[in-house]
Amino acid sequence: MDEGTVGTHEETDGAATARHARFGRLPEPVRAEDMVEERPAVAPDPARNAYDADEWLVRYCL
């Protein structure tokens, strides 16, 4: 084999140490509360629940 392609044991340990320092542990888990943002789709319309049946009778039946 060509000596340029075969690494020494010390080089392999150094690379392994660098990999372990960078990728040695998983990132902290993300809580479910932090993954979801809750907000209303549209602002509530105050006139939506302002229906008065008596007003309808007065306008259209009298």
HTML snippet that shows the backbone in 3Dmol.js (N, CA, C, O; Angstrom):
<script src="https://3Dmol.org/build/3Dmol-min.js"></script>
<div id="view" style="width:600px;height:400px;position:relative"></div>
<script>
const pdb = `
ATOM      1  N   MET A   1       0.830  -1.190   0.000  1.00  0.00           N
ATOM      2  CA  MET A   1       0.000   0.000   0.000  1.00  0.00           C
ATOM      3  C   MET A   1       0.865   1.240   0.000  1.00  0.00           C
ATOM      4  O   MET A   1       2.031   1.211   0.395  1.00  0.00           O
ATOM      5  N   ASP A   2       0.291   2.293  -0.435  1.00  0.00           N
ATOM      6  CA  ASP A   2       0.999   3.570  -0.473  1.00  0.00           C
ATOM      7  C   ASP A   2       0.974   4.190   0.921  1.00  0.00           C
ATOM      8  O   ASP A   2      -0.077   4.223   1.561  1.00  0.00           O
ATOM      9  N   GLU A   3       2.103   4.674   1.393  1.00  0.00           N
ATOM     10  CA  GLU A   3       2.180   5.226   2.738  1.00  0.00           C
ATOM     11  C   GLU A   3       1.387   6.525   2.874  1.00  0.00           C
ATOM     12  O   GLU A   3       0.997   6.884   3.985  1.00  0.00           O
ATOM     13  N   GLY A   4       1.144   7.225   1.794  1.00  0.00           N
ATOM     14  CA  GLY A   4       0.399   8.479   1.848  1.00  0.00           C
ATOM     15  C   GLY A   4      -1.074   8.273   2.170  1.00  0.00           C
ATOM     16  O   GLY A   4      -1.725   9.189   2.673  1.00  0.00           O
ATOM     17  N   THR A   5      -1.610   7.089   1.890  1.00  0.00           N
ATOM     18  CA  THR A   5      -3.034   6.850   2.131  1.00  0.00           C
ATOM     19  C   THR A   5      -3.290   6.196   3.476  1.00  0.00           C
ATOM     20  O   THR A   5      -4.430   6.182   3.941  1.00  0.00           O
ATOM     21  N   VAL A   6      -2.282   5.664   4.100  1.00  0.00           N
ATOM     22  CA  VAL A   6      -2.467   4.994   5.385  1.00  0.00           C
ATOM     23  C   VAL A   6      -2.086   5.974   6.489  1.00  0.00           C
ATOM     24  O   VAL A   6      -0.960   6.470   6.522  1.00  0.00           O
ATOM     25  N   GLY A   7      -3.026   6.253   7.393  1.00  0.00           N
ATOM     26  CA  GLY A   7      -2.760   7.180   8.488  1.00  0.00           C
ATOM     27  C   GLY A   7      -2.145   6.452   9.664  1.00  0.00           C
ATOM     28  O   GLY A   7      -2.343   5.249   9.839  1.00  0.00           O
ATOM     29  N   THR A   8      -1.412   7.173  10.453  1.00  0.00           N
ATOM     30  CA  THR A   8      -0.819   6.569  11.645  1.00  0.00           C
ATOM     31  C   THR A   8      -1.853   6.511  12.751  1.00  0.00           C
ATOM     32  O   THR A   8      -2.911   7.134  12.662  1.00  0.00           O
ATOM     33  N   HIS A   9      -1.542   5.765  13.783  1.00  0.00           N
ATOM     34  CA  HIS A   9      -2.452   5.603  14.909  1.00  0.00           C
ATOM     35  C   HIS A   9      -2.663   6.944  15.624  1.00  0.00           C
ATOM     36  O   HIS A   9      -3.767   7.220  16.092  1.00  0.00           O
ATOM     37  N   GLU A  10      -1.644   7.759  15.714  1.00  0.00           N
ATOM     38  CA  GLU A  10      -1.768   9.048  16.387  1.00  0.00           C
ATOM     39  C   GLU A  10      -2.686   9.991  15.601  1.00  0.00           C
ATOM     40  O   GLU A  10      -3.483  10.719  16.194  1.00  0.00           O
ATOM     41  N   GLU A  11      -2.575   9.977  14.271  1.00  0.00           N
ATOM     42  CA  GLU A  11      -3.437  10.824  13.451  1.00  0.00           C
ATOM     43  C   GLU A  11      -4.894  10.392  13.573  1.00  0.00           C
ATOM     44  O   GLU A  11      -5.795  11.228  13.633  1.00  0.00           O
ATOM     45  N   THR A  12      -5.116   9.089  13.610  1.00  0.00           N
ATOM     46  CA  THR A  12      -6.473   8.567  13.748  1.00  0.00           C
ATOM     47  C   THR A  12      -7.052   8.958  15.097  1.00  0.00           C
ATOM     48  O   THR A  12      -8.223   9.331  15.174  1.00  0.00           O
ATOM     49  N   ASP A  13      -6.267   8.884  16.156  1.00  0.00           N
ATOM     50  CA  ASP A  13      -6.749   9.284  17.478  1.00  0.00           C
ATOM     51  C   ASP A  13      -7.067  10.770  17.526  1.00  0.00           C
ATOM     52  O   ASP A  13      -8.053  11.173  18.144  1.00  0.00           O
ATOM     53  N   GLY A  14      -6.251  11.581  16.887  1.00  0.00           N
ATOM     54  CA  GLY A  14      -6.504  13.016  16.849  1.00  0.00           C
ATOM     55  C   GLY A  14      -7.785  13.336  16.101  1.00  0.00           C
ATOM     56  O   GLY A  14      -8.569  14.182  16.529  1.00  0.00           O
ATOM     57  N   ALA A  15      -7.991  12.662  14.990  1.00  0.00           N
ATOM     58  CA  ALA A  15      -9.213  12.869  14.218  1.00  0.00           C
ATOM     59  C   ALA A  15     -10.430  12.373  15.005  1.00  0.00           C
ATOM     60  O   ALA A  15     -11.484  13.008  14.994  1.00  0.00           O
ATOM     61  N   ALA A  16     -10.276  11.253  15.675  1.00  0.00           N
ATOM     62  CA  ALA A  16     -11.378  10.715  16.479  1.00  0.00           C
ATOM     63  C   ALA A  16     -11.707  11.663  17.630  1.00  0.00           C
ATOM     64  O   ALA A  16     -12.877  11.859  17.959  1.00  0.00           O
ATOM     65  N   THR A  17     -10.702  12.237  18.227  1.00  0.00           N
ATOM     66  CA  THR A  17     -10.926  13.181  19.321  1.00  0.00           C
ATOM     67  C   THR A  17     -11.634  14.432  18.811  1.00  0.00           C
ATOM     68  O   THR A  17     -12.543  14.945  19.464  1.00  0.00           O
ATOM     69  N   ALA A  18     -11.220  14.917  17.654  1.00  0.00           N
ATOM     70  CA  ALA A  18     -11.875  16.094  17.075  1.00  0.00           C
ATOM     71  C   ALA A  18     -13.324  15.791  16.711  1.00  0.00           C
ATOM     72  O   ALA A  18     -14.205  16.616  16.952  1.00  0.00           O
ATOM     73  N   ARG A  19     -13.582  14.610  16.131  1.00  0.00           N
ATOM     74  CA  ARG A  19     -14.958  14.223  15.798  1.00  0.00           C
ATOM     75  C   ARG A  19     -15.802  14.111  17.051  1.00  0.00           C
ATOM     76  O   ARG A  19     -16.948  14.559  17.079  1.00  0.00           O
ATOM     77  N   HIS A  20     -15.239  13.514  18.082  1.00  0.00           N
ATOM     78  CA  HIS A  20     -15.996  13.339  19.323  1.00  0.00           C
ATOM     79  C   HIS A  20     -16.283  14.693  19.973  1.00  0.00           C
ATOM     80  O   HIS A  20     -17.357  14.887  20.543  1.00  0.00           O
ATOM     81  N   ALA A  21     -15.348  15.617  19.893  1.00  0.00           N
ATOM     82  CA  ALA A  21     -15.576  16.941  20.467  1.00  0.00           C
ATOM     83  C   ALA A  21     -16.707  17.659  19.725  1.00  0.00           C
ATOM     84  O   ALA A  21     -17.491  18.389  20.333  1.00  0.00           O
ATOM     85  N   ARG A  22     -16.785  17.449  18.419  1.00  0.00           N
ATOM     86  CA  ARG A  22     -17.805  18.141  17.626  1.00  0.00           C
ATOM     87  C   ARG A  22     -19.141  17.410  17.619  1.00  0.00           C
ATOM     88  O   ARG A  22     -20.190  18.043  17.745  1.00  0.00           O
ATOM     89  N   PHE A  23     -19.119  16.097  17.474  1.00  0.00           N
ATOM     90  CA  PHE A  23     -20.349  15.315  17.314  1.00  0.00           C
ATOM     91  C   PHE A  23     -20.564  14.309  18.437  1.00  0.00           C
ATOM     92  O   PHE A  23     -21.359  13.382  18.279  1.00  0.00           O
ATOM     93  N   GLY A  24     -19.886  14.462  19.551  1.00  0.00           N
ATOM     94  CA  GLY A  24     -19.898  13.445  20.593  1.00  0.00           C
ATOM     95  C   GLY A  24     -21.202  13.273  21.329  1.00  0.00           C
ATOM     96  O   GLY A  24     -21.459  12.204  21.883  1.00  0.00           O
ATOM     97  N   ARG A  25     -22.043  14.312  21.350  1.00  0.00           N
ATOM     98  CA  ARG A  25     -23.321  14.164  22.058  1.00  0.00           C
ATOM     99  C   ARG A  25     -24.429  14.821  21.251  1.00  0.00           C
ATOM    100  O   ARG A  25     -24.176  15.680  20.406  1.00  0.00           O
ATOM    101  N   LEU A  26     -25.645  14.408  21.519  1.00  0.00           N
ATOM    102  CA  LEU A  26     -26.800  14.931  20.808  1.00  0.00           C
ATOM    103  C   LEU A  26     -27.157  16.311  21.338  1.00  0.00           C
ATOM    104  O   LEU A  26     -26.840  16.636  22.482  1.00  0.00           O
ATOM    105  N   PRO A  27     -27.813  17.124  20.519  1.00  0.00           N
ATOM    106  CA  PRO A  27     -28.268  18.427  21.024  1.00  0.00           C
ATOM    107  C   PRO A  27     -29.371  18.240  22.054  1.00  0.00           C
ATOM    108  O   PRO A  27     -29.990  17.179  22.143  1.00  0.00           O
ATOM    109  N   GLU A  28     -29.601  19.278  22.820  1.00  0.00           N
ATOM    110  CA  GLU A  28     -30.649  19.220  23.832  1.00  0.00           C
ATOM    111  C   GLU A  28     -32.007  19.029  23.156  1.00  0.00           C
ATOM    112  O   GLU A  28     -32.250  19.609  22.098  1.00  0.00           O
ATOM    113  N   PRO A  29     -32.893  18.228  23.746  1.00  0.00           N
ATOM    114  CA  PRO A  29     -34.213  18.036  23.123  1.00  0.00           C
ATOM    115  C   PRO A  29     -35.034  19.323  23.176  1.00  0.00           C
ATOM    116  O   PRO A  29     -34.881  20.139  24.085  1.00  0.00           O
ATOM    117  N   VAL A  30     -35.902  19.484  22.192  1.00  0.00           N
ATOM    118  CA  VAL A  30     -36.769  20.655  22.114  1.00  0.00           C
ATOM    119  C   VAL A  30     -38.126  20.268  22.686  1.00  0.00           C
ATOM    120  O   VAL A  30     -38.700  19.245  22.313  1.00  0.00           O
ATOM    121  N   ARG A  31     -38.634  21.099  23.600  1.00  0.00           N
ATOM    122  CA  ARG A  31     -39.936  20.812  24.204  1.00  0.00           C
ATOM    123  C   ARG A  31     -41.040  21.045  23.181  1.00  0.00           C
ATOM    124  O   ARG A  31     -40.888  21.868  22.279  1.00  0.00           O
ATOM    125  N   ALA A  32     -42.138  20.333  23.315  1.00  0.00           N
ATOM    126  CA  ALA A  32     -43.263  20.472  22.388  1.00  0.00           C
ATOM    127  C   ALA A  32     -43.846  21.879  22.455  1.00  0.00           C
ATOM    128  O   ALA A  32     -44.301  22.401  21.437  1.00  0.00           O
ATOM    129  N   GLU A  33     -43.842  22.499  23.623  1.00  0.00           N
ATOM    130  CA  GLU A  33     -44.374  23.845  23.778  1.00  0.00           C
ATOM    131  C   GLU A  33     -43.564  24.856  22.964  1.00  0.00           C
ATOM    132  O   GLU A  33     -44.098  25.874  22.524  1.00  0.00           O
ATOM    133  N   ASP A  34     -42.287  24.576  22.768  1.00  0.00           N
ATOM    134  CA  ASP A  34     -41.437  25.493  22.018  1.00  0.00           C
ATOM    135  C   ASP A  34     -41.557  25.301  20.506  1.00  0.00           C
ATOM    136  O   ASP A  34     -41.081  26.143  19.745  1.00  0.00           O
ATOM    137  N   MET A  35     -42.181  24.215  20.058  1.00  0.00           N
ATOM    138  CA  MET A  35     -42.310  23.937  18.631  1.00  0.00           C
ATOM    139  C   MET A  35     -43.584  24.506  18.029  1.00  0.00           C
ATOM    140  O   MET A  35     -43.697  24.591  16.806  1.00  0.00           O
ATOM    141  N   VAL A  36     -44.547  24.897  18.861  1.00  0.00           N
ATOM    142  CA  VAL A  36     -45.852  25.319  18.369  1.00  0.00           C
ATOM    143  C   VAL A  36     -46.114  26.758  18.804  1.00  0.00           C
ATOM    144  O   VAL A  36     -45.889  27.120  19.959  1.00  0.00           O
ATOM    145  N   GLU A  37     -46.585  27.558  17.882  1.00  0.00           N
ATOM    146  CA  GLU A  37     -46.995  28.919  18.202  1.00  0.00           C
ATOM    147  C   GLU A  37     -48.492  29.006  17.992  1.00  0.00           C
ATOM    148  O   GLU A  37     -48.990  28.729  16.901  1.00  0.00           O
ATOM    149  N   GLU A  38     -49.199  29.386  19.021  1.00  0.00           N
ATOM    150  CA  GLU A  38     -50.647  29.491  18.926  1.00  0.00           C
ATOM    151  C   GLU A  38     -51.048  30.954  18.872  1.00  0.00           C
ATOM    152  O   GLU A  38     -50.653  31.757  19.718  1.00  0.00           O
ATOM    153  N   ARG A  39     -51.835  31.283  17.865  1.00  0.00           N
ATOM    154  CA  ARG A  39     -52.405  32.617  17.750  1.00  0.00           C
ATOM    155  C   ARG A  39     -53.661  32.503  16.910  1.00  0.00           C
ATOM    156  O   ARG A  39     -53.766  31.601  16.078  1.00  0.00           O
ATOM    157  N   PRO A  40     -54.617  33.399  17.110  1.00  0.00           N
ATOM    158  CA  PRO A  40     -55.863  33.299  16.350  1.00  0.00           C
ATOM    159  C   PRO A  40     -55.620  33.526  14.858  1.00  0.00           C
ATOM    160  O   PRO A  40     -54.744  34.300  14.471  1.00  0.00           O
ATOM    161  N   ALA A  41     -56.407  32.841  14.028  1.00  0.00           N
ATOM    162  CA  ALA A  41     -56.266  32.978  12.581  1.00  0.00           C
ATOM    163  C   ALA A  41     -56.656  34.380  12.129  1.00  0.00           C
ATOM    164  O   ALA A  41     -55.976  34.973  11.291  1.00  0.00           O
ATOM    165  N   VAL A  42     -57.723  34.902  12.665  1.00  0.00           N
ATOM    166  CA  VAL A  42     -58.160  36.271  12.366  1.00  0.00           C
ATOM    167  C   VAL A  42     -58.622  36.903  13.675  1.00  0.00           C
ATOM    168  O   VAL A  42     -58.932  36.203  14.639  1.00  0.00           O
ATOM    169  N   ALA A  43     -58.665  38.209  13.697  1.00  0.00           N
ATOM    170  CA  ALA A  43     -59.153  38.896  14.890  1.00  0.00           C
ATOM    171  C   ALA A  43     -60.650  38.640  15.032  1.00  0.00           C
ATOM    172  O   ALA A  43     -61.357  38.622  14.025  1.00  0.00           O
ATOM    173  N   PRO A  44     -61.153  38.442  16.243  1.00  0.00           N
ATOM    174  CA  PRO A  44     -62.583  38.201  16.409  1.00  0.00           C
ATOM    175  C   PRO A  44     -63.405  39.431  16.002  1.00  0.00           C
ATOM    176  O   PRO A  44     -63.046  40.569  16.303  1.00  0.00           O
ATOM    177  N   ASP A  45     -64.506  39.166  15.317  1.00  0.00           N
ATOM    178  CA  ASP A  45     -65.380  40.233  14.835  1.00  0.00           C
ATOM    179  C   ASP A  45     -66.461  40.492  15.887  1.00  0.00           C
ATOM    180  O   ASP A  45     -67.268  39.601  16.150  1.00  0.00           O
ATOM    181  N   PRO A  46     -66.504  41.681  16.498  1.00  0.00           N
ATOM    182  CA  PRO A  46     -67.510  41.926  17.543  1.00  0.00           C
ATOM    183  C   PRO A  46     -68.942  41.946  16.995  1.00  0.00           C
ATOM    184  O   PRO A  46     -69.882  41.683  17.745  1.00  0.00           O
ATOM    185  N   ALA A  47     -69.129  42.248  15.717  1.00  0.00           N
ATOM    186  CA  ALA A  47     -70.478  42.288  15.145  1.00  0.00           C
ATOM    187  C   ALA A  47     -71.013  40.896  14.841  1.00  0.00           C
ATOM    188  O   ALA A  47     -72.201  40.749  14.551  1.00  0.00           O
ATOM    189  N   ARG A  48     -70.190  39.898  14.898  1.00  0.00           N
ATOM    190  CA  ARG A  48     -70.625  38.548  14.552  1.00  0.00           C
ATOM    191  C   ARG A  48     -71.681  38.017  15.513  1.00  0.00           C
ATOM    192  O   ARG A  48     -72.623  37.351  15.086  1.00  0.00           O
ATOM    193  N   ASN A  49     -71.538  38.299  16.794  1.00  0.00           N
ATOM    194  CA  ASN A  49     -72.482  37.791  17.793  1.00  0.00           C
ATOM    195  C   ASN A  49     -73.470  38.868  18.228  1.00  0.00           C
ATOM    196  O   ASN A  49     -74.080  38.741  19.289  1.00  0.00           O
ATOM    197  N   ALA A  50     -73.641  39.914  17.444  1.00  0.00           N
ATOM    198  CA  ALA A  50     -74.515  41.018  17.822  1.00  0.00           C
ATOM    199  C   ALA A  50     -75.898  40.907  17.170  1.00  0.00           C
ATOM    200  O   ALA A  50     -76.610  41.909  17.095  1.00  0.00           O
ATOM    201  N   TYR A  51     -76.291  39.746  16.707  1.00  0.00           N
ATOM    202  CA  TYR A  51     -77.592  39.570  16.061  1.00  0.00           C
ATOM    203  C   TYR A  51     -78.709  39.685  17.092  1.00  0.00           C
ATOM    204  O   TYR A  51     -78.644  39.084  18.164  1.00  0.00           O
ATOM    205  N   ASP A  52     -79.731  40.462  16.756  1.00  0.00           N
ATOM    206  CA  ASP A  52     -80.884  40.629  17.634  1.00  0.00           C
ATOM    207  C   ASP A  52     -82.131  40.279  16.827  1.00  0.00           C
ATOM    208  O   ASP A  52     -82.456  40.961  15.854  1.00  0.00           O
ATOM    209  N   ALA A  53     -82.823  39.229  17.224  1.00  0.00           N
ATOM    210  CA  ALA A  53     -83.997  38.766  16.479  1.00  0.00           C
ATOM    211  C   ALA A  53     -85.112  39.811  16.488  1.00  0.00           C
ATOM    212  O   ALA A  53     -85.833  39.949  15.500  1.00  0.00           O
ATOM    213  N   ASP A  54     -85.260  40.530  17.566  1.00  0.00           N
ATOM    214  CA  ASP A  54     -86.314  41.551  17.636  1.00  0.00           C
ATOM    215  C   ASP A  54     -86.045  42.690  16.653  1.00  0.00           C
ATOM    216  O   ASP A  54     -86.987  43.222  16.066  1.00  0.00           O
ATOM    217  N   GLU A  55     -84.811  43.067  16.466  1.00  0.00           N
ATOM    218  CA  GLU A  55     -84.487  44.119  15.512  1.00  0.00           C
ATOM    219  C   GLU A  55     -84.867  43.682  14.099  1.00  0.00           C
ATOM    220  O   GLU A  55     -85.360  44.501  13.324  1.00  0.00           O
ATOM    221  N   TRP A  56     -84.653  42.436  13.751  1.00  0.00           N
ATOM    222  CA  TRP A  56     -85.020  41.921  12.452  1.00  0.00           C
ATOM    223  C   TRP A  56     -86.540  42.010  12.239  1.00  0.00           C
ATOM    224  O   TRP A  56     -87.005  42.381  11.161  1.00  0.00           O
ATOM    225  N   LEU A  57     -87.289  41.669  13.269  1.00  0.00           N
ATOM    226  CA  LEU A  57     -88.762  41.741  13.170  1.00  0.00           C
ATOM    227  C   LEU A  57     -89.221  43.168  12.959  1.00  0.00           C
ATOM    228  O   LEU A  57     -90.119  43.418  12.155  1.00  0.00           O
ATOM    229  N   VAL A  58     -88.617  44.109  13.671  1.00  0.00           N
ATOM    230  CA  VAL A  58     -89.027  45.498  13.555  1.00  0.00           C
ATOM    231  C   VAL A  58     -88.683  46.035  12.169  1.00  0.00           C
ATOM    232  O   VAL A  58     -89.488  46.765  11.591  1.00  0.00           O
ATOM    233  N   ARG A  59     -87.538  45.709  11.626  1.00  0.00           N
ATOM    234  CA  ARG A  59     -87.126  46.249  10.326  1.00  0.00           C
ATOM    235  C   ARG A  59     -87.949  45.699   9.159  1.00  0.00           C
ATOM    236  O   ARG A  59     -88.328  46.450   8.260  1.00  0.00           O
ATOM    237  N   TYR A  60     -88.221  44.416   9.170  1.00  0.00           N
ATOM    238  CA  TYR A  60     -88.799  43.802   7.980  1.00  0.00           C
ATOM    239  C   TYR A  60     -90.275  43.419   8.109  1.00  0.00           C
ATOM    240  O   TYR A  60     -90.920  43.140   7.098  1.00  0.00           O
ATOM    241  N   CYS A  61     -90.804  43.402   9.283  1.00  0.00           N
ATOM    242  CA  CYS A  61     -92.187  42.946   9.421  1.00  0.00           C
ATOM    243  C   CYS A  61     -93.154  44.079   9.747  1.00  0.00           C
ATOM    244  O   CYS A  61     -94.364  43.894   9.620  1.00  0.00           O
ATOM    245  N   LEU A  62     -92.682  45.205  10.148  1.00  0.00           N
ATOM    246  CA  LEU A  62     -93.610  46.307  10.490  1.00  0.00           C
ATOM    247  C   LEU A  62     -93.704  47.311   9.393  1.00  0.00           C
ATOM    248  O   LEU A  62     -94.435  48.294   9.517  1.00  0.00           O
TER     249      LEU A  62
END
`;
const viewer = $3Dmol.createViewer("view");
viewer.addModel(pdb, "pdb");
viewer.setStyle({}, {cartoon: {color: "spectrum"}});
viewer.zoomTo();
viewer.render();
</script>
